[in-house]
Amino acid sequence: MIEFDDVSFAYRAPAEGAGAPEGVRGIDLRVEAGRCVLVCGASGCGKTTVTRLANGLAPSFFPGTLEGRVLVDGRDVADLESWEVAACVGSVFQNPRTQFFNVDSTGEVAFSLESMAWPEERIRERTHDTIRQLGLEELADRSIFSLSGGEKQRISIARALIKNAPIVLLDESTSSLDADNEHEINRALDVLMADKTVIVIAHRLDTVERADQILVLDDGRVRERGTHDELLAQGGWYAHAIAEQEKARSWTA
């Protein structure tokens, strides 16, 4: 489970005086195990900040002022060491190039378990099972530099899921995949994350209509909250975004 208890976060402005990224204000959120929450909104609304707070990157890596509490399974993230957060939160970000630690694909998938000092035999077994479950056999034992952007992202997803963390954060994690690859990955994710606490940041909203709850952020605040059907009925930002994506799909069909 993950909870945001009246959480506000303001980034520290860069030294050269450039504008700081958008923070968040007064976020209240509770995501139980086995539930999926979609966070969406226009560019710069604070979506990624939500994931950075959930996995402890803000304010430990992205400095700023934090108010309120972010709780992971009842423990305040601010009180946890980075390795403790990493053990219970798996994260996949939009740009896979910023996430790699190895030059071969299989080693990259196994990296999370190696950093947690798992026995070698268990690492090999779990790595094999994860690659098979996600349908990545054709990407195994490949040079990272030989993979396409979409293939790299599939490896990033496998690395995040291999440690079986109870909480998973997906920040535009399938945005670099084509429709076929995205469909296959989403099918695998449905199985692997069935009992997990999931927060999804997504641009293609039609891929996560099954979310248990949807939050629409605007200027760092929650402006709309509800299920897919409830937000469509409200006729706000979410309903307009869905309509625009449906229109774009009809033009390209």
C-alpha positions in Angstrom: 0.0 0.0 0.0 1.1 3.6 -0.6 -0.3 6.7 0.9 0.1 10.5 0.3 -1.0 12.4 3.4 -1.6 16.1 2.4 1.7 16.1 0.4 3.2 19.2 -1.1 6.6 19.4 -2.7 8.4 22.4 -4.3 11.6 21.9 -6.2 14.7 23.9 -5.4 15.4 26.3 -8.2 18.6 25.6 -10.2 21.6 27.7 -9.2 21.6 29.5 -12.6 18.2 30.9 -12.0 16.2 28.8 -14.5 12.7 27.8 -13.5 12.3 24.8 -11.3 10.1 21.8 -12.4 6.4 21.8 -11.4 5.8 20.4 -7.9 2.6 19.2 -6.3 0.3 20.7 -3.7 -2.0 19.1 -1.2 -2.0 15.5 -2.6 -4.1 13.0 -0.7 -4.0 9.5 -2.1 -4.3 5.9 -0.8 -3.6 3.0 -3.1 -4.3 -0.5 -1.6 -2.5 -3.7 -2.6 -4.0 -5.0 -5.8 -5.2 -1.6 -6.9 -4.1 0.6 -9.8 -4.2 4.3 -9.9 -3.7 6.4 -13.1 -2.2 9.9 -12.7 -2.7 12.1 -15.8 -2.9 15.7 -16.9 -1.3 18.2 -19.2 2.5 18.4 -19.6 4.1 20.0 -16.6 1.2 19.4 -14.2 3.3 17.4 -11.6 2.7 13.8 -12.7 6.3 12.7 -12.6 6.8 14.4 -9.2 4.2 12.0 -7.7 6.4 9.0 -8.7 9.6 10.7 -7.5 8.0 11.2 -4.1 6.7 7.6 -4.0 10.2 6.1 -4.7 12.1 8.6 -2.6 13.9 10.3 -5.5 12.3 13.5 -4.3 13.8 15.1 -2.2 16.8 12.8 -1.9 18.0 13.1 -5.5 15.8 16.0 -6.7 16.2 18.5 -3.8 13.3 20.6 -2.6 10.9 21.2 0.2 8.5 18.4 1.3 5.5 18.8 3.4 3.2 16.0 4.5 4.0 12.3 4.5 4.5 9.6 1.9 3.9 6.2 3.4 5.0 2.9 1.9 3.4 0.0 3.7 2.9 2.2 6.7 6.5 3.5 6.8 7.4 7.1 6.0 9.7 7.2 3.0 11.6 10.0 4.6 12.7 7.7 7.3 13.9 4.9 5.0 17.3 4.2 3.5 17.4 4.2 -0.3 18.0 0.5 -0.4 14.9 -0.1 1.8 12.8 1.9 -0.7 14.3 0.1 -3.7 13.4 -3.2 -2.1 9.7 -2.5 -2.0 9.2 -0.1 -4.9 9.9 -0.9 -8.5 10.1 2.0 -10.9 10.1 2.3 -14.7 10.7 5.7 -16.3 10.0 7.1 -19.7 13.6 7.2 -21.0 15.3 3.8 -20.8 18.7 5.3 -21.6 18.9 6.9 -18.2 18.3 3.6 -16.4 20.9 1.1 -17.5 23.8 -0.3 -15.4 25.0 -3.1 -17.7 25.9 -3.5 -21.4 24.1 -6.8 -21.9 20.4 -7.3 -21.7 20.2 -10.3 -19.4 22.7 -8.8 -16.9 20.5 -5.7 -16.9 17.4 -7.6 -16.0 19.3 -9.4 -13.2 20.9 -6.2 -11.8 18.2 -5.5 -9.2 18.7 -8.9 -7.6 22.5 -8.7 -7.7 22.3 -5.3 -5.9 20.2 -7.0 -3.3 22.8 -9.8 -2.8 20.6 -12.7 -3.9 22.3 -16.0 -4.3 23.6 -16.6 -7.9 21.4 -19.6 -8.5 18.2 -17.9 -7.5 19.2 -14.9 -9.6 19.6 -17.1 -12.7 16.3 -18.8 -12.0 14.3 -15.6 -11.4 15.9 -13.9 -14.4 14.9 -16.8 -16.7 11.4 -16.8 -15.4 10.9 -13.1 -15.7 12.2 -13.0 -19.3 9.9 -15.9 -20.2 6.8 -14.3 -18.5 7.3 -11.1 -20.4 8.0 -12.8 -23.7 11.5 -11.3 -24.0 13.4 -14.5 -25.1 14.5 -12.9 -28.3 16.1 -10.0 -26.4 18.1 -12.1 -23.9 21.9 -12.1 -24.0 22.0 -9.1 -26.4 24.1 -6.0 -26.3 22.1 -3.0 -24.9 23.6 -0.9 -27.7 22.0 -3.2 -30.4 18.5 -2.7 -29.0 15.9 -0.3 -30.3 14.3 2.3 -27.9 11.2 0.1 -27.5 13.3 -3.0 -26.8 15.4 -1.2 -24.2 12.2 -0.1 -22.5 11.0 -3.7 -22.3 14.2 -4.7 -20.6 13.7 -1.8 -18.1 10.3 -3.1 -17.3 11.7 -6.6 -16.7 14.4 -5.3 -14.4 11.8 -3.4 -12.3 9.5 -6.4 -12.0 12.1 -9.1 -11.4 12.5 -8.3 -7.7 8.7 -8.7 -7.1 8.4 -5.5 -5.2 4.9 -4.9 -3.8 4.7 -1.4 -5.2 5.3 -0.6 -8.9 5.5 2.8 -10.5 5.2 3.1 -14.3 6.0 6.6 -15.6 5.1 6.6 -19.3 6.7 3.2 -19.3 5.2 2.0 -22.6 5.3 5.3 -24.5 8.3 4.3 -26.6 6.6 1.0 -27.7 4.6 0.4 -30.9 1.0 -0.8 -30.5 1.8 -4.5 -30.8 4.6 -4.5 -28.3 2.6 -2.3 -25.9 -0.3 -4.8 -26.1 2.0 -7.8 -25.4 3.7 -6.0 -22.4 0.4 -4.9 -21.0 -0.9 -8.5 -21.1 2.2 -9.7 -19.2 1.9 -6.8 -16.7 -1.7 -7.7 -15.9 -0.4 -11.1 -14.7 2.7 -10.0 -12.9 1.1 -7.1 -11.1 -2.2 -8.6 -10.2 -1.6 -8.3 -6.4 0.6 -5.2 -6.4 0.0 -1.6 -5.6 0.4 0.3 -8.9 0.7 3.9 -9.9 0.7 4.6 -13.6 1.6 7.9 -15.4 0.3 7.6 -18.9 -0.2 9.8 -22.0 -2.2 7.2 -24.0 -5.1 7.1 -21.6 -7.0 4.4 -23.5 -4.4 1.8 -22.4 -5.3 2.2 -18.7 -9.0 2.7 -18.7 -9.2 -0.3 -16.3 -7.5 1.7 -13.5 -9.4 1.5 -10.2 -9.0 5.3 -9.7 -7.9 8.1 -11.9 -6.4 11.4 -10.8 -6.1 14.4 -13.1 -3.5 17.0 -12.0 -3.5 20.6 -13.0 -0.9 23.1 -11.6 0.2 20.4 -9.1 -3.2 19.9 -7.6 -5.8 17.2 -8.0 -8.6 18.7 -10.1 -10.5 15.5 -11.1 -10.8 12.2 -9.3 -12.9 9.1 -10.1 -13.2 6.0 -12.3 -13.0 6.1 -16.1 -16.8 6.2 -16.5 -17.2 8.8 -13.7 -14.7 11.2 -15.3 -16.3 10.8 -18.7 -19.6 11.8 -17.2 -18.1 14.8 -15.6 -17.0 16.2 -19.0 -13.7 17.7 -17.7 -10.1 17.5 -18.8 -10.1 13.7 -18.9 -13.2 13.4 -21.0 -11.8 15.9 -23.4 -8.5 14.1 -23.6 -10.2 10.7 -24.3 -12.3 12.3 -27.0 -9.3 13.9 -28.7 -7.4 10.6 -28.7 -10.4 8.8 -30.1 -10.6 11.4 -32.9 -6.9 11.0 -33.7 -7.3 7.2 -33.8 -10.1 7.5 -36.3 -8.0 9.7 -38.6 -5.2 7.2 -38.7 -7.3 4.1 -39.0 
